Amino acid sequence: MDIILNWRQACAALSISRPTLYSLTNQGKLTRVRISKGRVGWPQSEISNYIESLITNHKS
């Protein structure tokens, strides 16, 4: 089961600001899920995959 992170947790995991988190989401680089009306989150696996892609792209 995947853990859903709130925006604060997702920002902390990526060391980015809230506007940057939403920008990455709007660009399609991160996937946001709707938990309930007015509440969204980011799957921890999405955050981990994004970090891995940054590491992989940096090595090439």
N, C-alpha and C positions, 0 to 999 in steps of 0.2 A: 504494500500500500504506500502510495506517495504522500508525503507531507505537504500541505499547502501553507506557504509562507505569506504573511501580510506584507504590506509595502515596506515597513520598517525592517523586517527580517530580511527581505530580498535585497534591500539597499545595503544593509550591513554585510550580507554575504558577498556582494559585488563591490563594496566600498564606493558606492555612487550615491548621488542625490535622488530625491523623489522625482524631480522633473526628468532626469536622465533615465530613470527606470521606465517612466511612461513614454519617453521618446523611443527607447529601445523596443518597447511593446508595440507602439504605433508603427514602427518600421518593420515589424514582423520578426524581429530577432529574438523576442521572448514571447511566450504564450501566457495569457492571463485567463483565469477561469472565474466565472461568476459563482459565488458561494450562495448568495441570496440577493434580494433587491438592495442595491446600494453597497454591496460587499463583494470585493474581488480578492483574488490571491494568485500567487505564482507557484506552480508545482516545484518542489525542491529539485526534482530531476531536470526540469528545464533550466534552472539556474546552474546546476552542475554541468549540464551539457554545454551551456554557453561558455562557462569558464574553460572547459576542455577544448572547445573550438578556438578560443583565444590563445590557449597554450599551443595547440597544434599549428595554428596559423603563424604564430611567432617563431616557431622552430623552422618553418620552411623558408 
